[in-house]
């Protein structure tokens, strides 16, 4: 059941992103906005540095001054009114480049540093970017692109040069230059040009305004529980709208952000920075969860852990919260004493979410798209219902388009957060925004009597049977993916006798194989694992109506092809299987 909501919403209905930055750099002026790990001199280990030389702390007042100085210098150098791309890893310089550009210079175009060179070139061409901020390793690629002359690109600014530009801009500000500070901002025109996930053949350039994002931040202020004592880790890439907006709400609420050293260093960074609030995706939650469970199993304490979770739930009903004490070892194993985890981009397995809650870590699920700036709905610590994406934010209206007899229809959203449209693509815009201004998400959903929204599946992924029944692959993937032997999976339909049957492709978890079958090579262990997986699938099928039964399996060790935001390119994977059906094994052929 949902918790009673005694929360009194407070927030500021910002008109633009300049107001957001001015607000946070004034209200939280003396707090630390960022922690930056210093690079030690050559030949010196970081651990050997004196404590006062390991990190640089950027206060909110410093950040505000740096943004204004960089923006002033950009105008002085002739960048006013230009489109400026930003491409590189998450870092303080990325933040300065983005906000200095958008808050008085021109249109900002965030790009993904992990895409192939030809896609970088195509996105620079589509966006008509005049200049680019970049990190040093990308210099060669961008120089080649600029020299080819296929884009509007005329100048490049390395992240390494931003410090010097800030210093020059500060001199201009001190001399009374107000060209940037007084620059007029049109709250409703295109100011951010973002690309959706996918290859250049499918990615669309989304036009967002200041008001789009500022309004979404207002809604998040009313909804989420981030405060000025929180410390977060910037793992999600800033070029992605969820990562960028997650960072912005952290800034708005006065929290401190540290930068992740990489996926392999997450646990170390959690401990290093004492992270207690974290924006992430379900894949990261699954990794953390599997590690906790695996450690408990290895120590022979999984049964005890499950028993203590039941005890803890009983105490919670009596108003006694001892979770942090009971599960102290879990927090130590994770590497941090988390208070809240905020997940988006895909659904969280309800059992995983329940485990985190039992361990004393509130985990909330959210939902949105690049086209909606991005958040449409979210759970909050006050309103959690397992399996849902929470309720629509106060700033966003939602409805179901053409719901069926089960109350499932396409989720539509309307509000100030909905994009201006796709850049130079009115046909694609008209396909998703109807005449009344409703944005059609392409996701099927149902809404319960209390207003909680449940995503049932992606419209383009749904498997339609001859009897009219719909099978949503995501529902099955959620439970298959929670198993320790599964690294990743997809569910899809294959035509058999005129009617689709359900198949799955599973990538085995290599660590599980090594642990379970230590004396066998991974390929040999995979043969044994196949029988274990079939046994689970057969048991899982008994909990499902017959039309949802999984009948075919493709098992592999090879990771699936993904976008740079770690989403499986499912159609590419499915097409490859359909071209070679021999990789599929039918359940009747499995060892009994």
Secondary structure, DSSP 4 states (H G I P E B T S, - for coil): -PPP----------SSHHHHHHHHHHHTTTSEEEEEEPPPPTT--GGGS-HHHHEEEEEHHHHHHHHHHHHHHHHHTT-TT-EEEEESSSSHHHHHHHHHHHTTT-EEEEE-TTS-HHHHHHHHHHHT-SEEEE-GGGHHHHHHHHHHT-S---EEEEGGGHHHHHHHHHHHHHTT--TTTT----TTS--EEEEPSS-TTT--EEEE-HHHHHHHHHHHHHH----TT-EEEE-S-TTSHHHHHHHHHHHHTT-EEEE---GGGHHHHHHHHT--EEEEEHHHHHHHHHHHHHHHHHTT-HHHHHHHHHHHHHHHHTT---HHHHTHHHHHHHTS--SEEEEESSPPPHHHHHHHHHTT-EEEEEEEEGGGTEEEEE-BTTB--TTS--EE-TTEEEEEES--TTS-EEEEEEETTS-SEETT-HHHHHHHB-TTS-EEEEEEEEE-TTS-EEEEEEGGG-EE-TTS-EE-HHHHHHHHTTSTTEEEEEEEEEEETTEEEEEEEEEEPHHHHHHH-TTS-HHHHHHHHHHHHHHHHHHHHTTS-GGG-EEEEEEESSPPPB-TTS-B-HHHHHHHHHH-GGG-EEGGGS--
